[in-house]
Amino acid sequence: MPAETGQSTPGPTADDERVAQIHEALSGVIDPEIHRPITELGMVGSVTVDAEDTAHVTVLLTIEGCPMRDRIERETAEATATVPGLSRVEVSTSAMTEEQRRELTNRLRQGRRQIPFNQPGSLTRIFAISSGKGGVGKSTVTANLAAAMAADGLRVGVIDADIHGFSMPGMFGITDQPTKVSDLLMPPAAHGVAVMSIGMFVPEGQAVVWRGPKMHRAIEQFASDVFWGDLDVLLLDLPPGTGDVAISVAQLLPSAQMVVVTTPQQSASGVAERVGSLSTSTEQEIAGVVENMAGLTLPDGTVMDVFGTGGGDRVAQTLARAVGHDVPVLGRIGLDPALREGSDQGVPLVVSDPDSPTSMALTGVARALVHKPRGLGGMKLPLTVARS
Ligand SMILES: Nc1ncnc2c1ncn2[C@@H]1O[C@H](COP(=O)(O)OP(=O)(O)OP(=O)(O)O)[C@@H](O)[C@H]1O
């Protein structure tokens, strides 16, 4: 039986069992952006079967020119064609009305316009990846941790909170813009990770020149006006240092635990003093330290410690004294040209070569984080931001 897409010529409605079976079959069609069945999202407009046993299905797309149209049409046609007793399937599409879109976004927000991760009962683990200074590989580590967690079957989201120095779209190879459904944004995804970055809205080559309050608002919107669905883990790539954005993240997402990326050479006091005093004043927990750019393995198998050794341990020990609890070194990631190449090409190394020693070290860090017991941080209420 042919399954066709295109303009429908609706025939007389046959109020038969097959219509119910088609609805049932369509509950297996998942919207690629929202990750829910189209039947739950009010996207099935009409279903009829005419006298020639042709099924006519109308799908309501969230927006005019929806980039997922072909895929949804095809999957709808395929699902409908599984129902017995049909000679033909015709699928047509139209865009939701503004009213239907509002209903959908209300359903997705469950009536609330708040940060879902701060709701009681939210099971999302949040990690803010920070560093004492720039260029230590914080963004590279963030992208690879996210992809490693997704490869382990977790639902993962990334907020690129490094507003001035955004890099997540490039590291994930994402060129799509988020789709806007009413007042909710659908984050583009790559390598199993949903990503939101200011870089998706900025024309190439243009810089973002925002001050603190505007950056605060952007991060608030990324947390509250983006449909993240039920995430297991949310990672935030913070800007280097301990400026406004780090404080905003602590205020907006108080259950976020900090992961500190450092190089083996960094002065423990410099990094730990800054990050430690931030975490003490914001009462954020520190999940651990990642030592990046550790030894470089040479072709003959010997390891060259280009940036020295011991920075991770020193930072962890100094931080532990500053915050008054144990701070583990979660892992050491070697200096590896393949890691840089993967980031430049938009494919994290843990995806392109999951068995390389560097990927295994990153996956080890990802698993250590996910299996870390939850701290009390998850029980704190969000702070109110007062800005003069
Ligand atoms: N372990 C590594 N081995 C080789 N190259 C690396 C490694 N980690 C990071 N890099 C490279 O170092 C450069 C800086 O990394 P990255 O942009 O991730 O750092 P960052 O700390 O996020 O910097 P920023 O201060 O811009 O936020 C990039 O070119 C990246 O590909």
The ligand as an SDF file (V2000), in Angstrom:
LIG
                    3D

 31 33  0  0  0  0  0  0  0  0999 V2000
   43.2660   18.5220   26.6440 N   0  0  0  0  0  0  0  0  0  0  0  0
   43.4430   19.2870   25.5840 C   0  0  0  0  0  0  0  0  0  0  0  0
   44.3400   18.9410   24.6240 N   0  0  0  0  0  0  0  0  0  0  0  0
   44.5360   19.7120   23.5320 C   0  0  0  0  0  0  0  0  0  0  0  0
   43.8860   20.8610   23.3030 N   0  0  0  0  0  0  0  0  0  0  0  0
   42.9800   21.2550   24.2230 C   0  0  0  0  0  0  0  0  0  0  0  0
   42.7010   20.4990   25.4020 C   0  0  0  0  0  0  0  0  0  0  0  0
   41.7490   21.1410   26.1120 N   0  0  0  0  0  0  0  0  0  0  0  0
   41.4410   22.2420   25.4020 C   0  0  0  0  0  0  0  0  0  0  0  0
   42.1710   22.3200   24.2760 N   0  0  0  0  0  0  0  0  0  0  0  0
   42.1740   23.4010   23.2800 C   0  0  0  0  0  0  0  0  0  0  0  0
   42.5610   24.5870   23.9650 O   0  0  0  0  0  0  0  0  0  0  0  0
   41.8500   25.7180   23.4830 C   0  0  0  0  0  0  0  0  0  0  0  0
   41.0950   26.3630   24.6340 C   0  0  0  0  0  0  0  0  0  0  0  0
   40.0720   25.4750   25.0670 O   0  0  0  0  0  0  0  0  0  0  0  0
   38.6340   25.9680   25.4870 P   0  0  0  0  0  0  0  0  0  0  0  0
   38.0970   26.9590   24.5160 O   0  0  0  0  0  0  0  0  0  0  0  0
   37.8420   24.7680   25.7730 O   0  0  0  0  0  0  0  0  0  0  0  0
   39.0360   26.7170   26.8270 O   0  0  0  0  0  0  0  0  0  0  0  0
   38.1650   27.6050   27.7940 P   0  0  0  0  0  0  0  0  0  0  0  0
   38.7640   27.4450   29.1240 O   0  0  0  0  0  0  0  0  0  0  0  0
   36.7300   27.3010   27.6430 O   0  0  0  0  0  0  0  0  0  0  0  0
   38.4670   29.0250   27.2090 O   0  0  0  0  0  0  0  0  0  0  0  0
   37.6640   30.4060   27.3980 P   0  0  0  0  0  0  0  0  0  0  0  0
   38.5270   31.1710   28.3230 O   0  0  0  0  0  0  0  0  0  0  0  0
   37.6510   30.9730   26.0180 O   0  0  0  0  0  0  0  0  0  0  0  0
   36.3010   30.1240   27.9100 O   0  0  0  0  0  0  0  0  0  0  0  0
   40.9490   25.1960   22.3850 C   0  0  0  0  0  0  0  0  0  0  0  0
   41.6010   25.3510   21.1610 O   0  0  0  0  0  0  0  0  0  0  0  0
   40.8110   23.7140   22.7060 C   0  0  0  0  0  0  0  0  0  0  0  0
   40.5420   22.9300   21.5600 O   0  0  0  0  0  0  0  0  0  0  0  0
  1  2  1  0
  2  3  1  0
  2  7  2  0
  3  4  2  0
  4  5  1  0
  5  6  2  0
  6  7  1  0
  6 10  1  0
  7  8  1  0
  8  9  2  0
  9 10  1  0
 10 11  1  0
 11 12  1  0
 11 30  1  0
 12 13  1  0
 13 14  1  0
 13 28  1  0
 14 15  1  0
 15 16  1  0
 16 17  2  0
 16 18  1  0
 16 19  1  0
 19 20  1  0
 20 21  2  0
 20 22  1  0
 20 23  1  0
 23 24  1  0
 24 25  2  0
 24 26  1  0
 24 27  1  0
 28 29  1  0
 28 30  1  0
 30 31  1  0
M  END
$$$$
